[in-house]
Amino acid sequence: MNHNSLDERCPVEAVAEIIGRKWVSLIIRDLAAGAHRFGELQHSIRISPRILSMRLQEMEEAGLITRQVFAEVPTRTENSSN
């Protein structure tokens, strides 16, 4: 069976595909301990900002993590596992 988007797949298959990507297990490890800011994750994992941003977005779209934006100057965001 050939699927074109994550929405058409079995949810388990879609999540397994994301979890299997490079860096995701390390992000999950850090977020399991509690909410973290972007810079904290980047420093802990030693990952490029571009890749970390992509992985966090993929994980948020899949419902694996939650991103919370705080109305502060400068804007503060935190990511946490669901």
Secondary structure, DSSP 8 states (H G I E B T S, - for coil): ---SSGGGS-HHHHHHHHHTSTTHHHHHHHHHTS-B-HHHHHHHHT--HHHHHHHHHHHHHTTSEEEEEE--SS-EEEEEE-
